[in-house]
Amino acid sequence: KACVQSLDAHTHNVSAVAFLPDRPLIISGSEDGMIKLWNSNTYRLETTLGYHLDRVWSISAVRGTNKVAFGFDNGTVVVRLGKDYPVASMDASGKAIVAKHNEIVAVNIRSGDTASFVDGEKLPVASKDLGSCEIYPQKVTHSPNGRFVAVSGDGEYIIYTALAWRNKSFGSADEIVWDSGAGEFATRKGNSDVRVFNKSFKERNIMQIPFSAEGIYGGATLAIRSDDFVCFYDWESLQLIRKIEVETRNVFWSPNSELVAITGEQSFYVLRYNRDVVDQELEANGGKINPDGIETAFSLVCEVAEKVMSGCWVGDCFIYTNSNSRLNYCVGNETATLFHLDQPLFVLGYLPKDNRVFLVDKATNIVSYELLLAVLEYKTAVVRGDMAAANSILPRVPKASHNMLARFLESQGLKDEALQLATDESYRCELAIALDKLHLAASIARENPSELKWSQITDLATSKGDLKLAEECMKESNDYSGLLTLFSSRGDREGMKKLAKDATDAGLLNIAFTCNFMLANISACLDSLISSGRFAEAAIFARSYLPSQVQRTVELWKADLRKSGNIRAADSLADPESHPAMFPDFAASLAAEKARAVTYAARENVPAAMYATYEEKEEGGAGG
């Protein structure tokens, strides 16, 4: 029983100690009120926590998570230690390396039948145990060619061969990143020590960083971030290319090194990297770059207000998982959701031959989702403006995906192409309306009737002056108000007669009343009021236009009042027969009614165009 290590840092009695079951940490609590976190491999003090709750008495961890609880005199604190994401990496051939604590496992995804994979379900593939890692892995990354795997953690890094898992190189570093293809890599130790190594694992240069380096990222350039900006450096000359003022969490480069996604806490940015501009600057200045960088080296493509948890590029398409557990993609300035995930998942990579994107959960289970490469290639070609290439790819896209591509084309402003590609008739009608293709929209609407579509075509046809099509659309959409306006404005008597009948059948008595009144069919107007139970209005209307019907409408009004219990009100109503003295000149009203009937009968077939002539005659007669 020998003492392995003595850990001295507290200033009072140590009251609680715990080994974390899933992480290489020892946690100690003391009556000095402080929590100390020690590396269980190196016994180095990693950090100190203080919550001002007096003495610490207990420590407890939840196995399988990064949650730890501390009990104090004056309360309890629950914290998350470290980053709660899986440590895994996959190369371009589908071979994945997964770290389960210190144990390293290799998974060949293609060893299974990829055609039988089910979206969102754990892959039924075999794994191979590669043994234990000498350090506790916090990050695992494949080299661009897939031959090597870099493991970092505990302030050290080790580079292994991917197949045999043999140690090729090692050193002290908090992070290690690869370049985009030459086989070089860079390491960061602390906030100022950044070193670059060649493909023979020999140190090539030590960078002089004029700021506090909080993280580094590999790819087409070497990116070094501080708290509120990120700087991109040329791998060869290690000169500053561009400083971008944005808070950075991660940097993802596309395979062709033309696009880069910079992710932050609330959003991410897609930038285009202009390598030719950098080469021209180097050539023009004898291999030197302006110390302030090159402003035009990067250009903004889009900004998306989403928090990216993990991601990868497929051509010019950025596939990522967000904080809402969704698998999304971004092409050009368009983002869309591919799948809703039932748990947090992290992108491993994409295998074009299998048309599947692979993800890993916190328990290091690997799942996959189908994502057609032809669809991504088509969208990429459209974003690049190469419609010839897009059309050559289209035959490889299943018919079921055409409508989705049509909506993508619409978002890119290519509505004509979207109309040609769309398969959903309702959507095709919307596009035809948007393109002012009235008759095409109408023909689609005739085959797939929809009141909403007919109404939209009505508005467009009216604005274009196509009244014949507008009338058809109004009839199909049962737009009685629109038909009333149309028929009355062009003096269409027959149309008004039919509209009055259709409106009556549909129970739209206000439309029917207006039609009959404009047709001088006063009796029908009175019948509309009576049939709707509006006896008071009917009696007043009859007194003004149909005196011969006053007696009948008053009797109906009285009957209705008595039926509702208003007997006194019913008895107070007067009618021409019972109270002739209260209807002076009633006989003259009856004569006027007959004269009006004769006049209206004579004018029934007079076209509306003759209105001005009749108006002049009447005004002349009145003046005489």
BAKEKOL-135251 format. One record per residue (C-alpha): residue number from 0; x, y, z. Coordinates in pm, whole numbers, always signed. Example, Ala and Ser with C-alpha at 12.3 -4.5 7.8 and 13.67 -1.06 7.14 Angstrom:
BEGIN
{0; {+1230; -450; +780}};
{1; {+1367; -106; +714}};
This chain:
BEGIN
{0; {+0; +0; +0}};
{1; {+211; +283; -134}};
{2; {+109; +646; -173}};
{3; {+67; +711; -544}};
{4; {+24; +1088; -525}};
{5; {-42; +1359; -271}};
{6; {-281; +1634; -388}};
{7; {-226; +1956; -194}};
{8; {-428; +2268; -271}};
{9; {-700; +2314; -9}};
{10; {-652; +2546; +288}};
{11; {-879; +2355; +529}};
{12; {-999; +2002; +599}};
{13; {-1089; +1793; +290}};
{14; {-1447; +1675; +350}};
{15; {-1539; +1494; +27}};
{16; {-1357; +1323; -261}};
{17; {-1497; +1146; -568}};
{18; {-1368; +979; -883}};
{19; {-1585; +1061; -1187}};
{20; {-1699; +732; -1345}};
{21; {-1691; +854; -1706}};
{22; {-1410; +1110; -1708}};
{23; {-1046; +1114; -1589}};
{24; {-1117; +1352; -1302}};
{25; {-1087; +1347; -926}};
{26; {-1305; +1602; -746}};
{27; {-1228; +1715; -392}};
{28; {-1432; +1941; -164}};
{29; {-1315; +2113; +151}};
{30; {-1434; +2310; +450}};
{31; {-1264; +2608; +284}};
{32; {-1570; +2611; +51}};
{33; {-1369; +2533; -265}};
{34; {-1407; +2253; -523}};
{35; {-1086; +2124; -684}};
{36; {-1078; +1925; -1011}};
{37; {-770; +1705; -1064}};
{38; {-664; +1503; -1368}};
{39; {-667; +1140; -1253}};
{40; {-394; +1046; -1503}};
{41; {-146; +1327; -1443}};
{42; {-273; +1440; -1098}};
{43; {-251; +1798; -1223}};
{44; {-490; +2054; -1079}};
{45; {-718; +2145; -1372}};
{46; {-942; +2410; -1217}};
{47; {-1098; +2545; -898}};
{48; {-1467; +2618; -843}};
{49; {-1615; +2839; -572}};
{50; {-1982; +2915; -506}};
{51; {-1969; +3102; -170}};
{52; {-2203; +2856; +4}};
{53; {-1966; +2779; +290}};
{54; {-1830; +2429; +356}};
{55; {-1850; +2140; +106}};
{56; {-1984; +1813; +246}};
{57; {-2078; +1585; -45}};
{58; {-2006; +1518; -414}};
{59; {-2217; +1299; -645}};
{60; {-2202; +1227; -1021}};
{61; {-2457; +1076; -1259}};
{62; {-2304; +788; -1454}};
{63; {-2331; +828; -1832}};
{64; {-2361; +1208; -1817}};
{65; {-2139; +1504; -1736}};
{66; {-2360; +1620; -1445}};
{67; {-2208; +1653; -1096}};
{68; {-2377; +1779; -776}};
{69; {-2207; +1945; -479}};
{70; {-2362; +1975; -132}};
{71; {-2274; +2283; +78}};
{72; {-2378; +2420; +415}};
{73; {-2613; +2665; +247}};
{74; {-2730; +2486; -67}};
{75; {-2670; +2243; -350}};
{76; {-2510; +2314; -689}};
{77; {-2544; +2099; -1004}};
{78; {-2296; +2160; -1286}};
{79; {-2198; +2013; -1623}};
{80; {-1829; +1932; -1654}};
{81; {-1668; +1952; -1995}};
{82; {-1839; +1921; -2331}};
{83; {-2120; +1673; -2357}};
{84; {-2061; +1536; -2706}};
{85; {-1919; +1210; -2845}};
{86; {-1554; +1177; -2947}};
{87; {-1558; +1027; -3296}};
{88; {-1432; +1079; -3651}};
{89; {-1499; +920; -3991}};
{90; {-1285; +923; -4305}};
{91; {-1408; +949; -4665}};
{92; {-1430; +569; -4704}};
{93; {-1670; +518; -4413}};
{94; {-1421; +398; -4152}};
{95; {-1494; +556; -3816}};
{96; {-1289; +583; -3498}};
{97; {-1491; +612; -3177}};
{98; {-1349; +681; -2831}};
{99; {-1533; +534; -2531}};
{100; {-1342; +684; -2243}};
{101; {-985; +553; -2294}};
{102; {-1099; +266; -2515}};
{103; {-1069; +311; -2892}};
{104; {-1308; +130; -3129}};
{105; {-1297; +112; -3509}};
{106; {-1622; +82; -3703}};
{107; {-1634; +6; -4074}};
{108; {-1975; +138; -4179}};
{109; {-1953; -29; -4518}};
{110; {-1912; -371; -4356}};
{111; {-2292; -374; -4326}};
{112; {-2554; -376; -4601}};
{113; {-2601; -1; -4648}};
{114; {-2912; -64; -4861}};
{115; {-3083; -211; -4554}};
{116; {-3005; +84; -4326}};
{117; {-3317; +248; -4181}};
{118; {-3329; +623; -4125}};
{119; {-3264; +712; -3761}};
{120; {-3195; +357; -3641}};
{121; {-2868; +229; -3496}};
{122; {-2647; +75; -3764}};
{123; {-2609; -304; -3747}};
{124; {-2234; -299; -3814}};
{125; {-1948; -476; -3640}};
{126; {-1683; -288; -3443}};
{127; {-1320; -370; -3370}};
{128; {-1146; -291; -3042}};
{129; {-815; -114; -3107}};
{130; {-712; -103; -2743}};
{131; {-662; +178; -2494}};
{132; {-533; +526; -2563}};
{133; {-249; +652; -2348}};
{134; {-433; +980; -2291}};
{135; {-800; +1050; -2226}};
{136; {-935; +1149; -2571}};
{137; {-1118; +1479; -2590}};
{138; {-1104; +1507; -2968}};
{139; {-1036; +1263; -3254}};
{140; {-975; +1374; -3614}};
{141; {-872; +1192; -3933}};
{142; {-606; +1335; -4159}};
{143; {-738; +1446; -4502}};
{144; {-618; +1124; -4671}};
{145; {-752; +906; -4389}};
{146; {-416; +740; -4316}};
{147; {-368; +893; -3971}};
{148; {-581; +979; -3669}};
{149; {-492; +1255; -3425}};
{150; {-605; +1217; -3064}};
{151; {-580; +1506; -2818}};
{152; {-652; +1534; -2447}};
{153; {-486; +1581; -2108}};
{154; {-268; +1855; -2261}};
{155; {-109; +1607; -2504}};
{156; {-163; +1469; -2853}};
{157; {-80; +1141; -3023}};
{158; {-97; +1061; -3396}};
{159; {-180; +700; -3479}};
{160; {-199; +507; -3803}};
{161; {-568; +462; -3881}};
{162; {-557; +89; -3962}};
{163; {-297; -65; -3732}};
{164; {-333; +199; -3461}};
{165; {+44; +245; -3424}};
{166; {+189; +553; -3260}};
{167; {+355; +775; -3523}};
{168; {+405; +1100; -3331}};
{169; {+321; +1265; -3002}};
{170; {+375; +1586; -2811}};
{171; {+232; +1844; -2574}};
{172; {-70; +2038; -2701}};
{173; {-426; +2129; -2611}};
{174; {-540; +2100; -2974}};
{175; {-425; +1954; -3304}};
{176; {-568; +2028; -3651}};
{177; {-489; +1911; -4006}};
{178; {-449; +2108; -4326}};
{179; {-671; +2036; -4629}};
{180; {-450; +1787; -4812}};
{181; {-72; +1829; -4785}};
{182; {-56; +1626; -4465}};
{183; {+68; +1909; -4245}};
{184; {-80; +1981; -3903}};
{185; {-70; +2247; -3634}};
{186; {-88; +2233; -3256}};
{187; {-184; +2483; -2987}};
{188; {-60; +2479; -2631}};
{189; {-189; +2746; -2399}};
{190; {-283; +3087; -2539}};
{191; {+35; +3174; -2729}};
{192; {+214; +2859; -2845}};
{193; {+104; +2756; -3199}};
{194; {+337; +2526; -3392}};
{195; {+320; +2392; -3748}};
{196; {+453; +2048; -3847}};
{197; {+522; +1903; -4191}};
{198; {+394; +1571; -4324}};
{199; {+703; +1398; -4180}};
{200; {+587; +1502; -3832}};
{201; {+880; +1743; -3798}};
{202; {+826; +2086; -3648}};
{203; {+840; +2347; -3929}};
{204; {+763; +2674; -3758}};
{205; {+655; +2837; -3435}};
{206; {+401; +3113; -3492}};
{207; {+419; +3448; -3318}};
{208; {+60; +3522; -3218}};
{209; {-9; +3888; -3124}};
{210; {-324; +3795; -2930}};
{211; {-457; +3530; -2693}};
{212; {-522; +3213; -2898}};
{213; {-833; +3041; -2762}};
{214; {-863; +2780; -3036}};
{215; {-731; +2669; -3377}};
{216; {-902; +2517; -3683}};
{217; {-762; +2336; -3983}};
{218; {-863; +2322; -4348}};
{219; {-759; +2531; -4649}};
{220; {-612; +2789; -4411}};
{221; {-498; +2778; -4051}};
{222; {-757; +2963; -3843}};
{223; {-678; +3093; -3494}};
{224; {-955; +3244; -3285}};
{225; {-963; +3482; -2995}};
{226; {-1268; +3571; -2786}};
{227; {-1434; +3796; -3044}};
{228; {-1254; +3741; -3375}};
{229; {-1086; +3475; -3589}};
{230; {-773; +3513; -3805}};
{231; {-699; +3303; -4114}};
{232; {-335; +3230; -4198}};
{233; {-171; +3084; -4508}};
{234; {-35; +2736; -4430}};
{235; {+278; +2781; -4641}};
{236; {+393; +3129; -4541}};
{237; {+196; +3154; -4213}};
{238; {+106; +3513; -4303}};
{239; {-228; +3668; -4207}};
{240; {-485; +3641; -4489}};
{241; {-785; +3799; -4319}};
{242; {-911; +3889; -3974}};
{243; {-1287; +3850; -3932}};
{244; {-1464; +4013; -3639}};
{245; {-1701; +3737; -3534}};
{246; {-1731; +3520; -3224}};
{247; {-1635; +3171; -3338}};
{248; {-1718; +2822; -3209}};
{249; {-1605; +2616; -3508}};
{250; {-1487; +2641; -3869}};
{251; {-1588; +2399; -4146}};
{252; {-1423; +2398; -4492}};
{253; {-1580; +2256; -4808}};
{254; {-1385; +1978; -4989}};
{255; {-1282; +2210; -5275}};
{256; {-1168; +2478; -5025}};
{257; {-1391; +2741; -5189}};
{258; {-1648; +2777; -4909}};
{259; {-1614; +2798; -4533}};
{260; {-1876; +2800; -4258}};
{261; {-1795; +2995; -3942}};
{262; {-2029; +2898; -3658}};
{263; {-2103; +3106; -3350}};
{264; {-2327; +3096; -3044}};
{265; {-2639; +3233; -3218}};
{266; {-2574; +3208; -3593}};
{267; {-2334; +3091; -3862}};
{268; {-2182; +3254; -4169}};
{269; {-2097; +3100; -4505}};
{270; {-1804; +3272; -4679}};
{271; {-1644; +3221; -5019}};
{272; {-1264; +3197; -5014}};
{273; {-1093; +3363; -5311}};
{274; {-762; +3174; -5333}};
{275; {-672; +3345; -5660}};
{276; {-675; +3684; -5485}};
{277; {-430; +3552; -5224}};
{278; {-200; +3404; -5490}};
{279; {-201; +3731; -5684}};
{280; {-112; +3924; -5368}};
{281; {+178; +3686; -5295}};
{282; {+305; +3703; -5653}};
{283; {+277; +4081; -5677}};
{284; {+463; +4145; -5349}};
{285; {+738; +3887; -5370}};
{286; {+569; +3636; -5143}};
{287; {+457; +3894; -4890}};
{288; {+105; +3982; -4773}};
{289; {-3; +4313; -4626}};
{290; {+24; +4281; -4244}};
{291; {-343; +4379; -4217}};
{292; {-445; +4095; -4448}};
{293; {-644; +4093; -4773}};
{294; {-993; +4241; -4749}};
{295; {-1120; +4065; -5064}};
{296; {-988; +3720; -4969}};
{297; {-1331; +3630; -4828}};
{298; {-1679; +3733; -4941}};
{299; {-2003; +3673; -4751}};
{300; {-2246; +3426; -4909}};
{301; {-2513; +3418; -4637}};
{302; {-2581; +3448; -4265}};
{303; {-2817; +3203; -4093}};
{304; {-2956; +3263; -3744}};
{305; {-2907; +2909; -3613}};
{306; {-2671; +2755; -3361}};
{307; {-2471; +2477; -3529}};
{308; {-2379; +2179; -3313}};
{309; {-2194; +1978; -3582}};
{310; {-2164; +1976; -3957}};
{311; {-1986; +1877; -4277}};
{312; {-1977; +1984; -4643}};
{313; {-2102; +1784; -4940}};
{314; {-1988; +1979; -5244}};
{315; {-2129; +2329; -5196}};
{316; {-2396; +2205; -4953}};
{317; {-2341; +2248; -4579}};
{318; {-2515; +1977; -4374}};
{319; {-2549; +2046; -4003}};
{320; {-2736; +1968; -3683}};
{321; {-2869; +2262; -3483}};
{322; {-2955; +2323; -3119}};
{323; {-3319; +2222; -3185}};
{324; {-3218; +1866; -3280}};
{325; {-3279; +1909; -3652}};
{326; {-3069; +1792; -3943}};
{327; {-3059; +2085; -4185}};
{328; {-2873; +2185; -4498}};
{329; {-2767; +2518; -4647}};
{330; {-2709; +2572; -5020}};
{331; {-2645; +2926; -5139}};
{332; {-2882; +3140; -4937}};
{333; {-3140; +2864; -4883}};
{334; {-3171; +2655; -4567}};
{335; {-3411; +2367; -4517}};
{336; {-3481; +2092; -4265}};
{337; {-3403; +1740; -4379}};
{338; {-3506; +1547; -4068}};
{339; {-3632; +1612; -3715}};
{340; {-3413; +1417; -3472}};
{341; {-3552; +1253; -3160}};
{342; {-3226; +1311; -2968}};
{343; {-2910; +1524; -3004}};
{344; {-2696; +1380; -3285}};
{345; {-2361; +1490; -3426}};
{346; {-2257; +1470; -3791}};
{347; {-1980; +1220; -3871}};
{348; {-1978; +1257; -4248}};
{349; {-2143; +1173; -4579}};
{350; {-2082; +879; -4814}};
{351; {-2181; +975; -5171}};
{352; {-2191; +618; -5302}};
{353; {-2448; +523; -5040}};
{354; {-2645; +852; -5049}};
{355; {-2646; +862; -4670}};
{356; {-2531; +1103; -4401}};
{357; {-2399; +943; -4083}};
{358; {-2437; +1079; -3730}};
{359; {-2338; +966; -3381}};
{360; {-2519; +1012; -3049}};
{361; {-2373; +1077; -2704}};
{362; {-2360; +703; -2635}};
{363; {-2146; +661; -2954}};
{364; {-2423; +480; -3143}};
{365; {-2406; +554; -3516}};
{366; {-2723; +625; -3715}};
{367; {-2782; +737; -4074}};
{368; {-3032; +918; -4294}};
{369; {-3078; +902; -4669}};
{370; {-2972; +1214; -4856}};
{371; {-2953; +1184; -5234}};
{372; {-2625; +1304; -5381}};
{373; {-2794; +1387; -5713}};
{374; {-3025; +1629; -5532}};
{375; {-2730; +1802; -5366}};
{376; {-2536; +1817; -5694}};
{377; {-2838; +1964; -5872}};
{378; {-2881; +2236; -5611}};
{379; {-2509; +2310; -5615}};
{380; {-2512; +2352; -5996}};
{381; {-2813; +2585; -5972}};
{382; {-2645; +2800; -5706}};
{383; {-2337; +2823; -5929}};
{384; {-2559; +2935; -6219}};
{385; {-2471; +2632; -6433}};
{386; {-2817; +2528; -6551}};
{387; {-2670; +2307; -6824}};
{388; {-2496; +2095; -6561}};
{389; {-2809; +2098; -6346}};
{390; {-3021; +1969; -6635}};
{391; {-2769; +1691; -6703}};
{392; {-2797; +1580; -6338}};
{393; {-3179; +1592; -6334}};
{394; {-3235; +1246; -6493}};
{395; {-3063; +1091; -6189}};
{396; {-3305; +1258; -5950}};
{397; {-3612; +1047; -5860}};
{398; {-3947; +1185; -5976}};
{399; {-4061; +1205; -5614}};
{400; {-3797; +1473; -5546}};
{401; {-3888; +1697; -5840}};
{402; {-4142; +1902; -5650}};
{403; {-3891; +1969; -5373}};
{404; {-3638; +2083; -5632}};
{405; {-3902; +2305; -5792}};
{406; {-3948; +2488; -5463}};
{407; {-3571; +2526; -5441}};
{408; {-3566; +2677; -5793}};
{409; {-3841; +2919; -5690}};
{410; {-3635; +3029; -5390}};
{411; {-3351; +3105; -5632}};
{412; {-3580; +3322; -5846}};
{413; {-3611; +3062; -6126}};
{414; {-3990; +3038; -6140}};
{415; {-4011; +2936; -6507}};
{416; {-3780; +2640; -6447}};
{417; {-3970; +2559; -6127}};
{418; {-4298; +2547; -6323}};
{419; {-4149; +2302; -6572}};
{420; {-4019; +2076; -6295}};
{421; {-4307; +2089; -6044}};
{422; {-4532; +1783; -6021}};
{423; {-4789; +1901; -5766}};
{424; {-5075; +2058; -5963}};
{425; {-5168; +2298; -5686}};
{426; {-4812; +2425; -5671}};
{427; {-4792; +2449; -6051}};
{428; {-5104; +2664; -6044}};
{429; {-4942; +2897; -5789}};
{430; {-4634; +2930; -6010}};
{431; {-4845; +2996; -6320}};
{432; {-5029; +3273; -6135}};
{433; {-4699; +3421; -6016}};
{434; {-4573; +3418; -6376}};
{435; {-4895; +3581; -6510}};
{436; {-4969; +3270; -6717}};
{437; {-5344; +3306; -6678}};
{438; {-5473; +3045; -6918}};
{439; {-5226; +2780; -6799}};
{440; {-5331; +2849; -6441}};
{441; {-5697; +2826; -6544}};
{442; {-5646; +2494; -6725}};
{443; {-5476; +2350; -6415}};
{444; {-5757; +2482; -6196}};
{445; {-6019; +2320; -6423}};
{446; {-5854; +1980; -6374}};
{447; {-5802; +2035; -6000}};
{448; {-6081; +2266; -5879}};
{449; {-6008; +2487; -5583}};
{450; {-6199; +2795; -5475}};
{451; {-5880; +2956; -5347}};
{452; {-5700; +2909; -5680}};
{453; {-5999; +3035; -5878}};
{454; {-6014; +3338; -5653}};
{455; {-5645; +3412; -5713}};
{456; {-5688; +3376; -6090}};
{457; {-5993; +3606; -6071}};
{458; {-5787; +3888; -5923}};
{459; {-5513; +3847; -6181}};
{460; {-5754; +3817; -6476}};
{461; {-5941; +4128; -6363}};
{462; {-5620; +4328; -6329}};
{463; {-5519; +4213; -6679}};
{464; {-5858; +4305; -6827}};
{465; {-5948; +3948; -6926}};
{466; {-6312; +3978; -6817}};
{467; {-6423; +3658; -6992}};
{468; {-6176; +3450; -6789}};
{469; {-6257; +3656; -6479}};
{470; {-6627; +3567; -6518}};
{471; {-6544; +3197; -6547}};
{472; {-6326; +3214; -6239}};
{473; {-6593; +3397; -6038}};
{474; {-6849; +3133; -6128}};
{475; {-6614; +2850; -6033}};
{476; {-6529; +3013; -5699}};
{477; {-6892; +3115; -5631}};
{478; {-6787; +3479; -5611}};
{479; {-7141; +3625; -5624}};
{480; {-7028; +3973; -5520}};
{481; {-6770; +3980; -5798}};
{482; {-7026; +3861; -6053}};
{483; {-7270; +4130; -5937}};
{484; {-7005; +4397; -5996}};
{485; {-6909; +4249; -6333}};
{486; {-7266; +4206; -6469}};
{487; {-7390; +4542; -6343}};
{488; {-7089; +4730; -6483}};
{489; {-7139; +4590; -6832}};
{490; {-7521; +4591; -6827}};
{491; {-7559; +4213; -6862}};
{492; {-7932; +4161; -6795}};
{493; {-7932; +3787; -6857}};
{494; {-7630; +3741; -6636}};
{495; {-7802; +3940; -6361}};
{496; {-8117; +3726; -6390}};
{497; {-7921; +3404; -6352}};
{498; {-7714; +3551; -6068}};
{499; {-8034; +3650; -5884}};
{500; {-8161; +3292; -5909}};
{501; {-7826; +3136; -5806}};
{502; {-7789; +3377; -5513}};
{503; {-8143; +3295; -5396}};
{504; {-8067; +2922; -5413}};
{505; {-7745; +2981; -5219}};
{506; {-7928; +3178; -4950}};
{507; {-7748; +3503; -5032}};
{508; {-8059; +3719; -5019}};
{509; {-7867; +4049; -5012}};
{510; {-7710; +3966; -5351}};
{511; {-8041; +3840; -5486}};
{512; {-8223; +4154; -5364}};
{513; {-7966; +4386; -5528}};
{514; {-7984; +4197; -5859}};
{515; {-8365; +4207; -5869}};
{516; {-8374; +4573; -5771}};
{517; {-8134; +4666; -6053}};
{518; {-8350; +4459; -6290}};
{519; {-8658; +4651; -6171}};
{520; {-8806; +4318; -6056}};
{521; {-8966; +4480; -5752}};
{522; {-9194; +4186; -5676}};
{523; {-8895; +3956; -5644}};
{524; {-8729; +4207; -5409}};
{525; {-9038; +4204; -5188}};
{526; {-9048; +3823; -5193}};
{527; {-8683; +3814; -5080}};
{528; {-8763; +4031; -4776}};
{529; {-9070; +3826; -4689}};
{530; {-8894; +3489; -4729}};
{531; {-8617; +3605; -4497}};
{532; {-8871; +3703; -4229}};
{533; {-8794; +4075; -4254}};
{534; {-9163; +4178; -4252}};
{535; {-9110; +4533; -4123}};
{536; {-8869; +4613; -4409}};
{537; {-9104; +4439; -4652}};
{538; {-9398; +4658; -4544}};
{539; {-9197; +4979; -4576}};
{540; {-9055; +4864; -4911}};
{541; {-9406; +4785; -5037}};
{542; {-9533; +5128; -4928}};
{543; {-9260; +5289; -5139}};
{544; {-9254; +5068; -5449}};
{545; {-9551; +4827; -5445}};
{546; {-9851; +4993; -5280}};
{547; {-10072; +4711; -5401}};
{548; {-9886; +4475; -5165}};
{549; {-9903; +4693; -4854}};
{550; {-10215; +4523; -4718}};
{551; {-10060; +4173; -4752}};
{552; {-9722; +4265; -4602}};
{553; {-9886; +4445; -4306}};
{554; {-10097; +4138; -4233}};
{555; {-9784; +3923; -4242}};
{556; {-9609; +4169; -4012}};
{557; {-9897; +4160; -3763}};
{558; {-9906; +3781; -3768}};
{559; {-9535; +3766; -3698}};
{560; {-9565; +4007; -3404}};
{561; {-9854; +3812; -3252}};
{562; {-9659; +3491; -3292}};
{563; {-9374; +3640; -3090}};
{564; {-9615; +3773; -2822}};
{565; {-9610; +4142; -2924}};
{566; {-9991; +4168; -2952}};
{567; {-10007; +4536; -2855}};
{568; {-9755; +4627; -3122}};
{569; {-9945; +4421; -3380}};
{570; {-10277; +4596; -3296}};
{571; {-10113; +4938; -3332}};
{572; {-10022; +4879; -3698}};
{573; {-10248; +5046; -3956}};
{574; {-10330; +4921; -4305}};
{575; {-10499; +5088; -4607}};
{576; {-10826; +4893; -4568}};
{577; {-10881; +4946; -4195}};
{578; {-10741; +5298; -4172}};
{579; {-10774; +5467; -4515}};
{580; {-10749; +5811; -4356}};
{581; {-10393; +5737; -4255}};
{582; {-10295; +5667; -4619}};
{583; {-10372; +5991; -4808}};
{584; {-10330; +5982; -5187}};
{585; {-10307; +5602; -5173}};
{586; {-10506; +5575; -5495}};
{587; {-10249; +5797; -5669}};
{588; {-9975; +5564; -5543}};
{589; {-10153; +5266; -5698}};
{590; {-10181; +5453; -6029}};
{591; {-9813; +5543; -6017}};
{592; {-9728; +5176; -5959}};
{593; {-9913; +5076; -6275}};
{594; {-9750; +5357; -6476}};
{595; {-9406; +5253; -6350}};
{596; {-9475; +4892; -6454}};
{597; {-9561; +5004; -6806}};
{598; {-9249; +5223; -6830}};
{599; {-9019; +4949; -6702}};
{600; {-9176; +4695; -6940}};
{601; {-9105; +4928; -7233}};
{602; {-8742; +4967; -7129}};
{603; {-8673; +4603; -7048}};
{604; {-8494; +4530; -7373}};
{605; {-8320; +4867; -7408}};
{606; {-7939; +4817; -7397}};
{607; {-7738; +4991; -7129}};
{608; {-7557; +5191; -7395}};
{609; {-7880; +5386; -7455}};
{610; {-7894; +5513; -7095}};
{611; {-7768; +5860; -7181}};
{612; {-8038; +5908; -7449}};
{613; {-8321; +5814; -7215}};
{614; {-8176; +6032; -6940}};
{615; {-8179; +6338; -7172}};
{616; {-8541; +6272; -7277}};
{617; {-8657; +6245; -6915}};
{618; {-8474; +6560; -6813}};
{619; {-8623; +6745; -7113}};
{620; {-8973; +6625; -7029}};
{621; {-8931; +6734; -6668}};
{622; {-8816; +7077; -6773}};
{623; {-9119; +7124; -7005}};
